[in-house]
């Protein structure tokens, strides 16, 4: 969190900050959930969620998902003209959708492990947006 | 620590059993036998999308209402994952009941589904089905259960994918792509088995060779696409006219052959005549036109015709077919030696 604020002072736009924050968050989700259900199933769930939300938040379609993880490299390029609020909303929808899938699959088992890590970061993204 | 080692050993043998299974029922069975050593569950389900089969391996005292709840829940979760709705009525549910619990822990007849873990069976981004652990106890599963189930699901999905690939290779090897009937290669193989059985036991075996009369004219007049469609339609008529145990194959071009196990001459003649009449009375579409077609059919039989080999039995059916053609077509002839009509 501290490093993000420092980068902000160094001149990073808030879209980029939100992307950084969600990049870390997705990495963390990947780490926690892949340990529980494996990379193959998780990649499948990510792809499914992105496909479901892609129409509403087109920038999500540029996320690259494989069994090695999730990459935002293309998303960063695609998001140069996308505002921080839209990026935040898109990722928030993605996380909500994933969380809905996790509940459908394993009731509270996955979300119990995930929520303590995800929740503060989503709050942090909201804080950055509201400061703008 | 000892418990983890024990669980890992159980997991290892479960994975081994799954990977060496040769059919889905065996997968479920081998998983079901091992799973009670890993989890406390009331019901374990495997749903395979391809043939809409749902296998339930469950505690003996599991009431039917509980099984129904499990099926409904699995279908619901699969619909979310597969983005397609599955009609429960179309599914084939197979239930295997085993004593998984001591008598004092038997399930109540009104037990309901209180907790579950369901995971997709997925390979290379494709969803093949799902597996599910279910319990009548609340919060029955934890993170470690989920980890174990995901490893089992991973192996199961890989094995099912092998089945799928194998079955498509098998299909290519035994079916004729144009008509959907068995191909000649499969026919030879099947006849070898059926003939051996008949020659050994003395039971009856008949062959019916079928040829479409003047088929060349159809291709010449309407083109090969229309000709292919007619071949397909006649193949369907042949399939619906025989008994379950019979084998219908495309022998080549517009020729078909039917193996009729345990069918004497009289029964074979009735079947062949039924086919002849059915085709004669069917109107076929060829381009804009409606046309009528006829068949010639030749029958050979073991032991009536004293064939000494399967090859000889085929030759006899072919000879009878030749007789039917020479006799004016649109008829059924039984083998009667070289110069029969």
Boltz contact constraints between the chains, C-beta under 6 A:
constraints:
  - contact:
      token1: [A, 36]
      token2: [B, 143]
      max_distance: 6.0
  - contact:
      token1: [A, 36]
      token2: [B, 146]
      max_distance: 6.0
  - contact:
      token1: [A, 36]
      token2: [B, 147]
      max_distance: 6.0
  - contact:
      token1: [A, 37]
      token2: [B, 150]
      max_distance: 6.0
  - contact:
      token1: [A, 38]
      token2: [B, 150]
      max_distance: 6.0
  - contact:
      token1: [A, 38]
      token2: [B, 154]
      max_distance: 6.0
  - contact:
      token1: [A, 40]
      token2: [B, 122]
      max_distance: 6.0
  - contact:
      token1: [A, 41]
      token2: [B, 119]
      max_distance: 6.0
  - contact:
      token1: [A, 41]
      token2: [B, 120]
      max_distance: 6.0
  - contact:
      token1: [A, 41]
      token2: [B, 122]
      max_distance: 6.0
  - contact:
      token1: [A, 44]
      token2: [B, 122]
      max_distance: 6.0
  - contact:
      token1: [A, 104]
      token2: [B, 77]
      max_distance: 6.0
  - contact:
      token1: [A, 104]
      token2: [B, 80]
      max_distance: 6.0
  - contact:
      token1: [A, 105]
      token2: [B, 118]
      max_distance: 6.0
  - contact:
      token1: [A, 106]
      token2: [B, 117]
      max_distance: 6.0
  - contact:
      token1: [A, 106]
      token2: [B, 146]
      max_distance: 6.0
  - contact:
      token1: [A, 109]
      token2: [B, 143]
      max_distance: 6.0
  - contact:
      token1: [A, 109]
      token2: [B, 146]
      max_distance: 6.0
